[in-house]
Amino acid sequence: MMSDFVYDKAAVGSRIRQKRLAMHMTQEKVAEKTEKSIRLITEIERGTVGMSIETLLCICEVLKTTPNDLLLSEAKPSDSELDWLIEALSNASDHVRSSAIDILRSYLRST
């Protein structure tokens, strides 16, 4: 049975770009970490070329996401913000993380 799935290179490339930007990474950094060329990463993000499963998995590892998130889901604008927030809190010191969470809780209770 055939699926209705269509590999939309432009949409996948856009999702990769959104994830990369949410993580404050450059194309050069993704290329370095995936051991792929900058040109390939650029062309993937533009949707002008597809990618192998190996490349997809490497990109997913670097961007801390899954193939399903890049291939199937529509990226929600808030997803990148949440990813950034999680990453920022994960990298913060215990004191900064605790303070940020307290501030966020206070703000959300007031709205």
SULRA-V99642 format. One record per residue. RES is the residue in one small letter. SS is DSSP state (A for helix, B for strand, O for the rest). PHI is phi in degrees with one decimal (none if undefined). PSI is psi in whole degrees, 0 to 359 (none if undefined). Layout:
BEGIN
{{RES | SS | PHI | PSI} {RES | SS | PHI | PSI}}
END
This chain:
BEGIN
{{m | O | none | 130} {m | O | -87.6 | 142} {s | O | -86.6 | 160} {d | O | -85.1 | 7} {f | O | -64.0 | 132} {v | O | -122.4 | 127} {y | O | -76.9 | 101} {d | O | -92.7 | 95} {k | A | -58.4 | 322} {a | A | -66.3 | 318} {a | A | -67.5 | 318} {v | A | -64.0 | 315} {g | A | -60.3 | 320} {s | A | -65.0 | 319} {r | A | -64.8 | 320} {i | A | -62.6 | 314} {r | A | -60.6 | 314} {q | A | -59.8 | 316} {k | A | -63.3 | 316} {r | A | -61.2 | 314} {l | A | -66.0 | 323} {a | A | -62.2 | 331} {m | O | -93.0 | 7} {h | O | 55.0 | 44} {m | O | -111.1 | 149} {t | O | -90.6 | 163} {q | A | -61.2 | 324} {e | A | -61.1 | 319} {k | A | -67.6 | 318} {v | A | -63.2 | 317} {a | A | -60.2 | 315} {e | A | -62.0 | 312} {k | A | -70.5 | 331} {t | A | -91.4 | 352} {e | O | 59.3 | 38} {k | O | -117.1 | 166} {s | O | -77.6 | 153} {i | A | -60.2 | 320} {r | A | -58.8 | 317} {l | A | -63.5 | 314} {i | A | -60.2 | 317} {t | A | -60.5 | 314} {e | A | -68.5 | 325} {i | A | -63.4 | 313} {e | A | -63.3 | 327} {r | A | -76.6 | 344} {g | O | 80.2 | 18} {t | O | -88.0 | 344} {v | O | -137.6 | 155} {g | O | -88.0 | 190} {m | O | -145.7 | 157} {s | O | -74.4 | 164} {i | A | -61.0 | 321} {e | A | -58.6 | 314} {t | A | -65.6 | 317} {l | A | -56.7 | 314} {l | A | -66.2 | 322} {c | A | -63.5 | 315} {i | A | -64.0 | 318} {c | A | -59.8 | 318} {e | A | -63.2 | 315} {v | A | -66.5 | 321} {l | A | -91.2 | 4} {k | O | 53.6 | 54} {t | O | -141.3 | 184} {t | O | -116.8 | 158} {p | A | -57.1 | 321} {n | A | -59.6 | 319} {d | A | -61.8 | 323} {l | A | -83.6 | 324} {l | A | -87.8 | 325} {l | O | -111.1 | 321} {s | O | -85.8 | 150} {e | O | -81.2 | 126} {a | O | -69.9 | 128} {k | O | -89.3 | 142} {p | A | -54.9 | 324} {s | A | -75.7 | 341} {d | A | -59.4 | 316} {s | A | -67.4 | 325} {e | A | -67.4 | 319} {l | A | -65.4 | 318} {d | A | -59.9 | 317} {w | A | -62.8 | 315} {l | A | -61.6 | 315} {i | A | -62.0 | 315} {e | A | -63.1 | 316} {a | A | -63.6 | 316} {l | A | -67.4 | 323} {s | A | -63.9 | 325} {n | A | -89.6 | 352} {a | O | -80.2 | 159} {s | O | -67.3 | 163} {d | A | -56.5 | 317} {h | A | -63.7 | 312} {v | A | -64.6 | 316} {r | A | -60.1 | 314} {s | A | -61.9 | 316} {s | A | -63.6 | 316} {a | A | -63.4 | 319} {i | A | -65.8 | 319} {d | A | -61.0 | 316} {i | A | -63.5 | 315} {l | A | -62.4 | 315} {r | A | -59.9 | 314} {s | A | -60.4 | 315} {y | A | -62.9 | 313} {l | A | -66.5 | 328} {r | A | -69.0 | 331} {s | A | -83.3 | 349} {t | O | -96.1 | none}}
END
